[in-house]
Structure formats: structure tokens, C-alpha cells
Amino acid sequence: MVEPVRLQLSRRKGFDLQALSHATNGLPAVKVSRPGPWGNPFNFRDASYCWAALGYGCKGDPDGRQEASVRAFREWIDPGEGRRVVSVEVDPAIVAGDKRVSLGPRVLVGPAPKHERVRDALRGRNLACWCKPGTPCHADVLLELANRPVCEAVP
């Protein structure tokens, strides 16, 4: 069986995602970047999100913020067996009594797509995002979710 992989999107003239995908392993590709239904809603690219990155155990530099955005995505879309996230709010602050000092922009994200929807739309397809190969990317999380073995109930 051919394993789906992550591909990198390009703005280069003549770039053809489907041609690249079929040349890579014969599978079709789905674009999972922002904007779109599969884009990562946690965009910590801006330096003002360094405290959010620290909250996810990552550095506040650009690489750490990218890693944190993927960790936030994983926590949101795959919170663990039998659990479902209704919403996620990232709002780093220092609170002392009734005083509150915000440490960065607030991020509020609604419910994640159900695993069945991810599987139905993305299983057996290569996923394409802008992230560079070898860097953390939410497409890797989607690849993992979409292609997990599915246990069928035995009658």
C-alpha cells in the first residue's frame, strides 16, 4: 500500500500540485493550508504570540511558535480517546487579584472537525501545505488522523 505524504505548496510559475503529487507516489493531493476547511486555525507566526508558544512548552522564536501552533492544532483536533473539544481559547495573561495584564493576542477557535470527516475527506491522499519539509506542520497531524486504522464493529 502506498503511504500518503506531506507536500510543500509553491508559488513558482507552472507549479502543478496534482502533477507533483502523482509523480511523488501516484496519489491525488488535497490542499490543507489557510484559508480553507483544513487550515490550522492557530497561526502563531507573529512575535506577539511568543507567550502562547511558551505556554505550549516551545521557544518564543519563529521555529518555536510554528511548533506551538502545531501542538495547539493537535490538542484541538485530537484531544484523546472519547474526548471532544468544543472550543479552545488561548489568552496568555498575568493575573494578580482583580488586575489582569494580557501577554499577547487572544485566540478563540470553535469545534474541530470530527475524525470521520477528516478520514472521509483526506484518507489515502497526499496533503499539501506551505510549511517547509522537516518542520512541524499540522498536515502531518491530519495525515496521521486520516490514515489511522479503523476498527469495524464485528456483528
Secondary structure in CASP SS format (residue, H / E / C, confidence):
PFRMAT SS
TARGET T0000
AUTHOR 0000-0000-0000
METHOD secondary structure of the structure
MODEL  1
M C 1.00
V C 1.00
E C 1.00
P C 1.00
V C 1.00
R E 1.00
L E 1.00
Q E 1.00
L C 1.00
S C 1.00
R C 1.00
R C 1.00
K C 1.00
G C 1.00
F C 1.00
D C 1.00
L H 1.00
Q H 1.00
A H 1.00
L H 1.00
S H 1.00
H H 1.00
A H 1.00
T H 1.00
N H 1.00
G C 1.00
L C 1.00
P C 1.00
A E 1.00
V E 1.00
K E 1.00
V C 1.00
S C 1.00
R C 1.00
P C 1.00
G C 1.00
P C 1.00
W C 1.00
G C 1.00
N C 1.00
P C 1.00
F C 1.00
N C 1.00
F C 1.00
R C 1.00
D C 1.00
A H 1.00
S H 1.00
Y H 1.00
C H 1.00
W H 1.00
A H 1.00
A H 1.00
L H 1.00
G H 1.00
Y C 1.00
G C 1.00
C C 1.00
K C 1.00
G C 1.00
D C 1.00
P H 1.00
D H 1.00
G H 1.00
R H 1.00
Q H 1.00
E H 1.00
A H 1.00
S H 1.00
V H 1.00
R H 1.00
A H 1.00
F H 1.00
R H 1.00
E H 1.00
W H 1.00
I H 1.00
D C 1.00
P C 1.00
G C 1.00
E C 1.00
G C 1.00
R C 1.00
R C 1.00
V C 1.00
V C 1.00
S C 1.00
V E 1.00
E E 1.00
V E 1.00
D C 1.00
P C 1.00
A E 1.00
I E 1.00
V E 1.00
A E 1.00
G C 1.00
D C 1.00
K E 1.00
R E 1.00
V E 1.00
S E 1.00
L C 1.00
G C 1.00
P C 1.00
R C 1.00
V E 1.00
L E 1.00
V E 1.00
G C 1.00
P C 1.00
A C 1.00
P C 1.00
K C 1.00
H H 1.00
E H 1.00
R H 1.00
V H 1.00
R H 1.00
D H 1.00
A H 1.00
L H 1.00
R C 1.00
G C 1.00
R C 1.00
N E 1.00
L E 1.00
A E 1.00
C E 1.00
W C 1.00
C C 1.00
K C 1.00
P C 1.00
G C 1.00
T C 1.00
P C 1.00
C C 1.00
H H 1.00
A H 1.00
D H 1.00
V H 1.00
L H 1.00
L H 1.00
E H 1.00
L H 1.00
A H 1.00
N C 1.00
R C 1.00
P C 1.00
V C 1.00
C C 1.00
E C 1.00
A C 1.00
V C 1.00
P C 1.00
END
